[in-house]
Amino acid sequence: MKKVLGIGLILLLVTCLVIFTGCPGKDSGKVQLTFALWGTATEEVETQKALDVFNEMQDKIHVTARAIPWEAYIETLNISAAAGQLPDMGMMMESAVLSFATRGLLADLSGMYAPGQPKPIDAVTFKNAQGNAVAYSVANVMLVMYYNQDMFRAAGINAPKRMEDSWNWDTFLANARRLTLDNNGRNPGQAGFNRNNIVQYGAMIENLTWQLEVWTVSNGGGFFSPDGKEVWIDKPESIEAIQRIADLHLVHNVAPFSPGNTDDGVQRSLLTGTVAMTTNGTWNIGTALREPRDAGRLNYGVSVLPNMGTKLTMNTGGPVVIFNQTKHQAEAMEFVKWYSNPENNYWLIEAGIWMPTLENWFTDSAILNRWATSPAYPPFDEFNSAVVQTSLNYSKPVANYYTNNTDAFYALLGSVLGNVWTGQTTAHQAITSNIEALRRAHAGQ
């Protein structure tokens, strides 16, 4: 996906050697550490402000932010690794963590949290082939279902608040039909229903490629085997799950068309006032839903995902790693532990953009009540049952946490499924005719 050509590659090598060669900071008596991130010069400045909080609270370590353009991030790290000039630590794209771990480039973080200490939940912990933690996400986000409370009330439907009460697919589809209205107020299946003049759709399942995995697993398949070694997207259960999602629009007329390539599903559904329920990530609470709710333009609630057999959701979040070329692993670990502490990114949690990663922030009622009652969130009882308890008891990590080369696989699968969403081909035809290419993408070939 990212390309560096000709002289640009030479310039990039020079740049990364300059970036990652330790330069004395203003606190030259301290151990100097470099923290890499993708972003602009402005984002580097803003990140440095956060790092300076750490720099000023102790007298041993000084951390300097170094931003690299997103499109050149992994190439820069790869070139730096070959030159023995990796930064001490940094943000890492989820899809690259395990490939770097497989190459022996990441430090073992399994000793970061002493026995009995609160540690991150398993759903946001990256582990290498030996089962040791090599990265912890600093953010915890998961997939949920959002719904328009006014539309649900008008249809006489109550959204399930606990995963134990999650709708099966038949119930979900039946309710989506009840919530779908044409310009004359008719539902799909009623005589005279006009599929060409639908004013309110019942549902939208976000079909961004990575978000589709949860449905394939729920239906008894998956993108990959649980150990990440085999491609499972061509299993009948996986194909059936994807076709079911396409058929919401193509066959059942309960969902709008979605091309599956833009990350604005909540904006295109719930916020337009034309869709009654939609699936997406919890970050939308703070980034998309709070402002229209507070302005009185949207009365929304949060519910659990429906299921195709197995009741679950999936978690993800941006990981931080320590590169094993650092000469200061103990100091780097001290900083990463501080940086990963929810107290030190609390404003993002309070705003409803991130959720905490430490398990005790979900299980300790005093801590839970502190953050989960923030005005950004839905009412506590609903949020606690539909999100907090689901994250603790029904969550699995997305594929990035257990297998390599997901970027290439996702890109190819997204392309393969394009004609499925339009109805030009079936999920079975699209996947089985491209399965060898999908396997090669997973193998990194």
Summary of the structure (lengths in Angstrom):
residues: 445
radius of gyration: 23.1
end to end distance: 13.9
largest distance: 79.9
contacts: 1488
relative contact order: 0.16
helix: 45%
strand: 16%
